[in-house]
Amino acid sequence: MKVSDFVIDFLVKEKVSHIFEVCGGALAHLLDSLYGRKDITTVSVHHEQAAAMAAEGYARIRGDVGVAMATSGPGATNMITGIASCYFDSIPAVFITGQVNTYEFKFGKPVRQIGFQETDIVKIVRPIVKDAILARDPLKMRYYLEKAFFLARYGRPGPVLLDIPLNVQRADIRPKTLISFNPGQKQPRVSPHLIKNIAERICSCERPVILVGGGVVLSKAGKELNKLVSLTGMPVVSSLLGLDAAMSNKSAFAGMIGTYGNRYANLAVANSDLLLCLGTRLDTRQTGTHPETFARRAIKIHVDIDKYELNNKLKVDFPVRADIKVFLQALNKYLNHCDLNKTRGWRAQIQRYKERFPSHNIASGEVIHPNYFIHQLSSHLAKHAVVCTDIGQNQIWSAQSLELKAGGRFLTQGGMGTMGSALPLAIGASFAKGCKPVVAIAGDGGFQLNIQELQTIVHHRLPVKIILLNNSCYGMVRQFQEQYF
C-alpha cells in the first residue's frame, strides 16, 4: 500500500468526513489517494487560510478533529493564521502539509533553499501548535498519525502539524508492520474532599455566579452545566467563546462579561460573593487591567484543564485542574441539598440590572441600531441555528445582543481575532452540519479578506446566509482612534 492511501484510510477511520484544501504539487499523492473516494469529501477552497479556518469551523461544530491540507512553501505558510487561531482557541485540528523530497532538503547547509518551495514549516509553526511533526520515515506513518490525533484531542485541545515529504507520500508500506503510538497519559483527577468543600461554599453563598468559558463547549459539558444551574439556581455569565453554552439555559443567562460585554453581566460579577469560573482563561478583556478589582468580594473558584492558566493573571481561592465535564459530574453529586430560595433575591437583582441597562436599543427613525437589529434577528433563527461572526464591531454587537435557541451555536474567533474568518468558519460549519443553513455576519472590511470563498459557497450550493454590516470603515479601529487620539 502507498503511504498516501494509508493516510486517507486513517482519516476515514478517525471519522473525518471532509478535508479542506488547496491543491499543489507537493500534495499530489495525497490528492490522488482522495480521488474517487465516497467515504470522505474533498472541499477545494480558494485560499489556504480559508482551508485552515474551514477546518476550524468544522471542528467546532463536530466537537472533534478538523483537517486541512496545503502544499509546501506558500501553501503551508498561508495556513499559519488559521493554525494560530486553533491554538489560541483550543480547537482540535490536524494540518497536513506536503513537502519536497527528503533528498532535496538543505539540512544544515548554509544556503537558504535547495528544493523548489522548500520551507521548514515545522520550525516556523512550533510556537503555535501542540506538536509539529516531520514525517521522514514511511514505516512510522501510523505512529505519526496516531500521535497527531491524540495530541489534538488530549487535555487542552489544539492543532498539530504533520509535514509529509513527496517521496514519503509515494513510498510502499505494509500496514500491519507499522508501529503504533502509545500515549501513556491520563486525565487529571480531582480530590473528592476538594469537590465537597467547593460544593459547601456554593450552597452557603447568597450571590453566586457561574462564568462559562470556551472550555465548557470543548468538554461537551452543556448537560452538566444545566444540571448545576437547576440544582443551585446560580446565574450564568459567559466569556466570548462560552456564549452558546451559557445561552442554553435562557432563564439563568445573564450576559457576556468584559470590556465589550453587557453592563448587567459585569454588574453581576462585581457584586457576586462567589464566582465559579469554568474553562476560561480570564484574560485582560474579561478582568480589566487591574485583576485585583475583579469580583473583589467573591470567593473565586477557577477550573481549567490547563494548569498554566490557573493563578496566571488572577489569583483565586480554589484553583482546580480538571476536565470541565468530569468536574461538574462530580460536583453535582454534592449539591442536592442546596436551598434555591437563598439566591432568589439575587436573581431578581440581576433581572433589574438587565432591565436598567439593556444592550439593544429601540429603533428610531430611519437609523436601526446594530444591537437592535441583531436582537431582532434572533427571533428569526432556527432552533439549531449556527451563527458565525467576523471580527470587529459586528462580532461585539452579535455577542452582546444575539439570543440563540436551544441547540444553537455561536462561532467566532477569540484569541487570534482574524478579520475575514466569518465565511470560512461558515463553510466548515455548513459541511459539518450536513449542508444545513448557517448564518455569517460580517463587516464590509473583514468580508473582503476572504471574499474569494463566495465561489466555494456557490460551487457547493451551501445554504450560507450572509449579513453584511456596512459602515464604510474599519469601525473598531476608527472607534479606538477617535477615543485615544
PLY file of the C-alpha trace (Angstrom):
ply
format ascii 1.0
element vertex 485
property float x
property float y
property float z
element edge 484
property int vertex1
property int vertex2
end_header
0.00 0.00 0.00
1.14 3.53 -0.78
1.66 5.82 2.24
-0.78 8.40 0.86
-3.50 5.71 0.64
-2.78 4.72 4.24
-3.09 8.35 5.38
-6.54 8.74 3.83
-7.70 5.38 5.21
-6.58 6.53 8.65
-8.54 9.78 8.38
-11.68 7.86 7.45
-11.23 5.54 10.45
-10.98 8.65 12.64
-14.40 9.70 11.27
-13.09 12.69 9.33
-15.80 13.28 6.72
-14.38 16.38 4.98
-10.89 17.65 4.16
-10.40 21.31 3.25
-7.53 22.07 0.89
-5.96 23.98 -1.97
-4.16 21.68 -4.40
-0.42 21.84 -5.08
2.43 19.72 -6.41
3.71 18.64 -3.00
0.24 17.26 -2.20
-0.05 15.29 -5.44
-0.04 11.78 -4.00
-2.40 12.61 -1.14
-4.84 14.22 -3.56
-4.60 11.22 -5.88
-5.45 8.96 -2.95
-8.51 11.09 -2.21
-9.74 10.97 -5.80
-12.89 8.96 -6.34
-13.46 8.06 -2.68
-17.06 8.02 -1.46
-16.27 7.83 2.26
-14.55 11.21 2.55
-15.20 14.52 0.78
-12.51 16.85 -0.55
-13.50 20.52 -0.33
-11.29 22.67 -2.54
-11.41 26.23 -1.25
-9.67 29.23 -2.82
-7.02 30.16 -0.26
-5.12 28.07 2.26
-6.04 30.44 5.09
-9.67 29.71 4.33
-8.94 25.96 4.30
-7.50 26.19 7.82
-10.42 28.27 9.09
-12.99 26.00 7.43
-11.37 23.08 9.27
-11.70 25.18 12.44
-15.42 25.75 11.84
-15.91 22.07 11.06
-14.10 21.04 14.26
-16.10 23.46 16.43
-19.41 22.03 15.20
-18.39 18.38 15.17
-16.62 18.60 18.52
-13.77 16.61 17.03
-10.71 16.98 14.83
-10.88 19.10 11.68
-8.37 18.50 8.88
-6.92 20.86 6.28
-4.16 20.30 3.72
-1.82 22.57 1.80
1.19 22.23 -0.45
4.74 23.16 0.54
6.14 26.69 0.75
3.46 29.36 0.25
0.62 26.87 0.70
1.89 25.90 4.13
2.68 29.45 5.24
-0.74 30.66 4.08
-2.33 28.35 6.66
-0.43 29.84 9.60
-3.11 32.34 10.68
-5.75 29.61 10.78
-3.40 27.29 12.67
-2.74 30.02 15.24
-6.46 30.58 15.74
-6.94 26.89 16.54
-4.05 27.07 19.00
-5.29 30.11 20.91
-8.92 28.93 20.98
-8.02 25.29 21.75
-9.61 23.77 18.63
-8.63 20.17 17.79
-7.21 20.13 14.27
-4.60 18.33 12.18
-2.92 20.29 9.40
-1.20 18.20 6.75
1.38 19.87 4.53
3.22 18.50 1.55
6.99 18.90 1.49
9.79 18.48 -1.03
11.55 15.13 -1.32
13.85 14.42 1.62
16.84 14.28 -0.75
16.10 17.92 -1.65
16.37 19.14 1.97
19.10 21.66 2.68
19.59 20.20 6.16
22.46 22.11 7.84
23.94 23.62 4.69
24.46 27.42 4.85
22.09 28.01 1.93
18.56 29.32 2.01
16.87 26.67 -0.10
17.58 23.64 -2.28
14.22 22.14 -3.27
11.64 24.32 -5.04
9.29 25.77 -2.39
11.33 24.06 0.34
10.26 25.76 3.56
10.84 24.49 7.08
7.21 24.83 8.13
7.80 22.56 11.13
10.14 25.08 12.76
8.01 28.04 11.73
4.80 26.82 13.41
6.27 25.28 16.58
5.15 28.18 18.85
1.51 27.86 17.70
0.91 24.09 17.69
0.83 21.31 20.26
3.33 19.48 18.06
4.85 19.77 14.60
5.97 16.50 13.05
8.20 15.96 10.02
7.19 12.52 8.72
10.55 11.37 7.33
10.15 7.62 7.92
7.38 5.80 5.98
7.50 2.94 8.49
6.42 5.32 11.29
3.40 6.76 9.48
0.87 5.07 11.78
2.83 6.41 14.78
2.85 9.96 13.34
-0.88 9.96 12.62
-1.95 8.41 15.92
0.23 10.87 17.82
-1.17 13.83 15.87
-4.80 12.90 16.55
-4.16 12.03 20.19
-2.44 15.35 20.90
-5.11 17.33 19.03
-7.77 15.87 21.35
-5.98 15.24 24.63
-6.04 17.64 27.59
-6.39 21.16 26.29
-7.15 20.55 22.59
-5.25 22.26 19.82
-3.65 21.95 16.39
-0.93 19.56 15.26
1.00 19.93 12.00
2.13 16.89 10.01
4.62 17.63 7.22
4.91 14.77 4.69
7.66 14.84 2.02
6.76 13.75 -1.50
8.96 10.65 -1.52
7.39 9.54 1.76
3.87 10.01 0.34
4.64 7.67 -2.56
6.57 5.06 -0.56
5.25 1.48 -0.36
4.43 0.09 3.09
2.83 -2.95 4.70
0.31 -1.50 7.19
0.43 -4.50 9.55
4.14 -3.92 10.16
3.79 -0.24 11.15
4.48 0.73 14.76
1.81 2.47 16.86
1.84 5.42 19.23
1.37 4.69 22.94
0.28 7.87 24.77
0.53 6.54 28.32
-1.24 9.61 29.74
-4.40 10.03 31.81
-6.68 12.97 32.51
-6.04 14.72 35.87
-8.16 13.60 38.83
-9.71 15.90 41.42
-9.80 15.19 45.14
-13.34 14.34 46.37
-12.55 16.35 49.51
-11.88 19.46 47.38
-15.09 18.91 45.40
-17.11 18.61 48.62
-15.51 21.78 50.01
-16.41 23.72 46.86
-19.98 22.39 46.96
-20.37 23.58 50.55
-19.14 27.06 49.59
-21.61 27.23 46.71
-24.57 26.22 48.87
-23.68 28.67 51.63
-23.32 31.82 49.50
-26.11 34.25 48.58
-24.87 35.92 45.39
-23.12 33.20 43.35
-22.31 33.48 39.63
-21.06 30.91 37.12
-18.64 32.23 34.49
-18.73 29.94 31.44
-15.77 29.84 29.06
-14.99 28.01 25.84
-13.75 25.03 27.84
-17.36 24.11 28.66
-18.07 23.83 24.93
-14.87 21.88 24.23
-15.60 19.49 27.09
-19.17 18.97 25.86
-20.38 19.75 29.36
-23.61 21.58 28.48
-25.84 18.96 30.11
-23.79 19.04 33.31
-23.84 22.85 33.35
-27.63 22.92 33.06
-27.92 20.43 35.91
-25.67 22.62 38.06
-27.94 25.60 37.38
-31.09 23.62 38.19
-29.59 22.36 41.47
-28.33 25.73 42.68
-30.25 28.47 40.86
-26.93 30.15 40.05
-27.00 32.87 37.35
-24.70 32.30 34.36
-22.45 34.81 32.61
-20.02 33.96 29.85
-16.84 34.82 28.04
-16.97 35.40 24.28
-16.24 31.75 23.49
-18.61 30.40 26.13
-21.70 32.15 24.79
-23.51 29.26 23.13
-23.03 27.00 26.16
-24.21 29.75 28.53
-27.23 30.65 26.39
-28.52 27.07 26.53
-30.20 27.97 29.84
-32.07 31.11 28.86
-33.67 31.80 32.24
-30.29 31.76 34.03
-28.24 33.56 31.36
-27.05 36.99 32.47
-24.92 38.07 29.51
-21.30 38.31 28.41
-18.75 39.94 30.70
-15.73 42.10 29.96
-14.65 45.25 28.17
-17.07 44.60 25.30
-19.64 42.72 27.36
-23.09 43.51 28.71
-23.14 46.01 31.54
-25.57 43.91 33.55
-23.23 40.89 33.30
-20.34 42.95 34.64
-22.52 44.21 37.49
-23.45 40.64 38.36
-19.78 39.66 38.61
-18.82 42.81 40.51
-21.48 42.19 43.17
-21.11 38.43 43.49
-19.93 36.70 46.65
-18.81 33.54 44.81
-17.55 33.21 41.24
-17.21 29.76 39.69
-15.04 30.10 36.56
-15.34 27.14 34.19
-12.93 26.71 31.27
-12.00 30.35 30.82
-8.50 31.81 30.85
-9.66 35.06 32.46
-7.87 37.32 30.01
-7.49 41.08 30.34
-10.61 41.81 28.27
-12.59 39.95 30.95
-10.88 41.06 34.16
-9.61 44.51 33.22
-6.04 45.72 33.62
-6.34 45.61 37.42
-7.37 41.99 38.06
-7.27 42.51 41.83
-10.51 44.51 41.46
-12.28 41.76 39.50
-15.10 40.27 41.62
-13.20 41.67 44.58
-15.62 40.44 47.25
-16.15 36.97 45.80
-14.70 33.59 46.64
-13.10 32.63 43.33
-13.01 29.06 42.03
-11.19 28.51 38.75
-11.49 25.17 36.94
-9.42 24.55 33.82
-7.75 21.61 32.07
-4.57 23.67 31.54
-2.61 24.02 34.78
-0.70 27.01 33.41
-3.89 29.08 33.20
-4.60 28.63 36.92
-3.43 31.54 39.09
-1.93 33.07 35.97
-3.46 36.54 35.61
-5.85 36.29 38.55
-5.13 34.77 41.95
-8.05 32.60 43.06
-9.11 30.82 46.24
-9.61 27.40 44.66
-7.54 26.58 41.55
-8.72 23.23 40.14
-7.06 21.42 37.27
-9.72 19.21 35.71
-11.75 18.43 32.63
-14.90 20.56 32.98
-17.33 17.73 32.26
-15.67 15.41 34.79
-15.54 18.18 37.40
-19.21 19.10 37.03
-20.31 15.47 37.16
-18.52 15.12 40.49
-19.66 18.50 41.84
-23.35 17.95 41.05
-23.44 14.88 43.30
-22.87 17.13 46.33
-25.44 19.83 45.51
-28.80 18.15 46.11
-29.24 19.91 49.46
-28.78 23.47 48.12
-31.58 25.87 49.06
-32.79 27.50 45.83
-34.70 30.16 47.78
-31.42 31.51 49.10
-30.50 33.03 45.72
-33.99 34.16 44.69
-33.36 37.78 45.69
-30.04 37.76 43.86
-31.62 36.51 40.64
-34.23 39.25 40.92
-31.48 41.85 41.36
-29.74 40.67 38.17
-33.05 40.92 36.33
-33.30 44.55 37.46
-29.75 45.13 36.12
-30.86 43.74 32.76
-33.93 45.96 32.63
-31.99 49.07 33.61
-29.06 48.54 31.21
-30.40 46.74 28.10
-27.90 46.02 25.33
-30.31 46.54 22.45
-31.77 49.99 21.87
-35.16 50.56 20.33
-35.00 51.54 16.65
-35.95 55.14 15.95
-36.50 56.85 12.63
-34.53 55.56 9.64
-31.49 54.51 11.67
-31.51 50.97 13.05
-29.11 50.37 15.90
-26.94 47.28 15.20
-27.67 45.78 18.63
-31.39 46.14 17.98
-31.01 44.50 14.57
-29.08 41.53 16.00
-31.66 41.11 18.75
-34.49 41.10 16.22
-32.57 38.66 14.02
-32.55 36.20 16.92
-36.29 35.63 16.69
-35.93 34.51 13.06
-33.22 31.92 13.68
-33.98 28.22 13.55
-33.78 26.12 16.71
-30.36 24.65 15.94
-29.01 27.65 14.03
-25.28 28.23 13.66
-24.16 31.86 13.64
-20.59 32.70 12.58
-19.25 36.21 13.01
-16.27 38.02 11.62
-14.00 40.24 13.71
-14.77 43.83 14.57
-17.85 45.63 15.77
-20.07 43.02 14.08
-18.65 40.41 16.47
-19.26 42.56 19.55
-22.80 43.57 18.59
-23.62 39.91 17.94
-22.10 38.75 21.21
-23.97 41.41 23.18
-27.42 41.00 21.66
-27.81 37.63 19.95
-30.21 35.20 21.60
-29.79 31.61 20.46
-32.47 28.98 20.86
-31.72 25.60 22.42
-29.09 23.78 20.39
-27.90 26.94 18.65
-24.19 27.60 18.14
-22.15 30.80 18.09
-18.84 30.52 16.24
-16.27 33.29 16.38
-12.54 33.62 16.87
-11.33 34.72 20.29
-7.58 34.78 20.80
-6.44 35.35 17.20
-9.35 37.51 16.08
-8.86 37.29 12.32
-10.74 39.60 10.01
-12.10 37.52 7.16
-12.91 34.49 9.30
-16.72 34.50 9.04
-17.03 32.96 5.57
-14.53 30.11 6.09
-15.99 29.30 9.51
-19.46 29.20 7.97
-18.28 26.92 5.16
-16.75 24.44 7.59
-19.79 24.62 9.86
-22.21 24.06 6.99
-20.40 20.91 5.85
-20.23 19.68 9.45
-23.99 20.21 9.81
-24.74 18.21 6.67
-25.05 21.31 4.48
-27.75 22.85 6.66
-28.23 26.65 6.83
-25.59 28.73 8.58
-25.64 32.50 9.16
-22.46 34.51 8.59
-22.33 38.05 10.00
-19.51 40.30 8.79
-18.49 43.90 8.34
-17.63 45.41 4.98
-13.93 45.45 5.92
-13.39 41.90 7.12
-15.69 40.41 4.50
-13.26 41.34 1.73
-10.32 39.50 3.28
-11.72 36.11 2.25
-14.29 37.26 -0.29
-12.97 34.65 -2.75
-14.77 31.98 -0.70
-18.08 33.14 -2.13
-17.08 30.93 -5.05
-16.76 27.94 -2.69
-20.25 28.63 -1.35
-21.67 28.94 -4.87
-19.86 25.87 -6.20
-21.14 23.62 -3.41
-24.52 25.39 -3.18
-24.09 25.82 0.54
-27.05 27.43 2.37
-24.93 30.14 3.98
-26.94 33.29 4.72
-24.65 36.34 4.73
-25.47 39.50 6.67
-23.15 42.38 5.80
-23.00 45.36 8.18
-21.60 48.13 6.02
-20.28 51.21 7.82
-17.69 52.06 5.13
-14.77 51.79 7.55
-12.88 49.54 9.93
-15.28 50.55 12.68
-13.48 49.13 15.70
-10.17 50.71 14.70
-11.90 54.00 13.97
-13.60 53.92 17.37
-10.25 53.28 19.06
-8.55 56.11 17.16
-11.33 58.59 17.93
-11.18 57.77 21.64
-7.40 57.78 22.06
-6.01 60.37 19.61
0 1
1 2
2 3
3 4
4 5
5 6
6 7
7 8
8 9
9 10
10 11
11 12
12 13
13 14
14 15
15 16
16 17
17 18
18 19
19 20
20 21
21 22
22 23
23 24
24 25
25 26
26 27
27 28
28 29
29 30
30 31
31 32
32 33
33 34
34 35
35 36
36 37
37 38
38 39
39 40
40 41
41 42
42 43
43 44
44 45
45 46
46 47
47 48
48 49
49 50
50 51
51 52
52 53
53 54
54 55
55 56
56 57
57 58
58 59
59 60
60 61
61 62
62 63
63 64
64 65
65 66
66 67
67 68
68 69
69 70
70 71
71 72
72 73
73 74
74 75
75 76
76 77
77 78
78 79
79 80
80 81
81 82
82 83
83 84
84 85
85 86
86 87
87 88
88 89
89 90
90 91
91 92
92 93
93 94
94 95
95 96
96 97
97 98
98 99
99 100
100 101
101 102
102 103
103 104
104 105
105 106
106 107
107 108
108 109
109 110
110 111
111 112
112 113
113 114
114 115
115 116
116 117
117 118
118 119
119 120
120 121
121 122
122 123
123 124
124 125
125 126
126 127
127 128
128 129
129 130
130 131
131 132
132 133
133 134
134 135
135 136
136 137
137 138
138 139
139 140
140 141
141 142
142 143
143 144
144 145
145 146
146 147
147 148
148 149
149 150
150 151
151 152
152 153
153 154
154 155
155 156
156 157
157 158
158 159
159 160
160 161
161 162
162 163
163 164
164 165
165 166
166 167
167 168
168 169
169 170
170 171
171 172
172 173
173 174
174 175
175 176
176 177
177 178
178 179
179 180
180 181
181 182
182 183
183 184
184 185
185 186
186 187
187 188
188 189
189 190
190 191
191 192
192 193
193 194
194 195
195 196
196 197
197 198
198 199
199 200
200 201
201 202
202 203
203 204
204 205
205 206
206 207
207 208
208 209
209 210
210 211
211 212
212 213
213 214
214 215
215 216
216 217
217 218
218 219
219 220
220 221
221 222
222 223
223 224
224 225
225 226
226 227
227 228
228 229
229 230
230 231
231 232
232 233
233 234
234 235
235 236
236 237
237 238
238 239
239 240
240 241
241 242
242 243
243 244
244 245
245 246
246 247
247 248
248 249
249 250
250 251
251 252
252 253
253 254
254 255
255 256
256 257
257 258
258 259
259 260
260 261
261 262
262 263
263 264
264 265
265 266
266 267
267 268
268 269
269 270
270 271
271 272
272 273
273 274
274 275
275 276
276 277
277 278
278 279
279 280
280 281
281 282
282 283
283 284
284 285
285 286
286 287
287 288
288 289
289 290
290 291
291 292
292 293
293 294
294 295
295 296
296 297
297 298
298 299
299 300
300 301
301 302
302 303
303 304
304 305
305 306
306 307
307 308
308 309
309 310
310 311
311 312
312 313
313 314
314 315
315 316
316 317
317 318
318 319
319 320
320 321
321 322
322 323
323 324
324 325
325 326
326 327
327 328
328 329
329 330
330 331
331 332
332 333
333 334
334 335
335 336
336 337
337 338
338 339
339 340
340 341
341 342
342 343
343 344
344 345
345 346
346 347
347 348
348 349
349 350
350 351
351 352
352 353
353 354
354 355
355 356
356 357
357 358
358 359
359 360
360 361
361 362
362 363
363 364
364 365
365 366
366 367
367 368
368 369
369 370
370 371
371 372
372 373
373 374
374 375
375 376
376 377
377 378
378 379
379 380
380 381
381 382
382 383
383 384
384 385
385 386
386 387
387 388
388 389
389 390
390 391
391 392
392 393
393 394
394 395
395 396
396 397
397 398
398 399
399 400
400 401
401 402
402 403
403 404
404 405
405 406
406 407
407 408
408 409
409 410
410 411
411 412
412 413
413 414
414 415
415 416
416 417
417 418
418 419
419 420
420 421
421 422
422 423
423 424
424 425
425 426
426 427
427 428
428 429
429 430
430 431
431 432
432 433
433 434
434 435
435 436
436 437
437 438
438 439
439 440
440 441
441 442
442 443
443 444
444 445
445 446
446 447
447 448
448 449
449 450
450 451
451 452
452 453
453 454
454 455
455 456
456 457
457 458
458 459
459 460
460 461
461 462
462 463
463 464
464 465
465 466
466 467
467 468
468 469
469 470
470 471
471 472
472 473
473 474
474 475
475 476
476 477
477 478
478 479
479 480
480 481
481 482
482 483
483 484
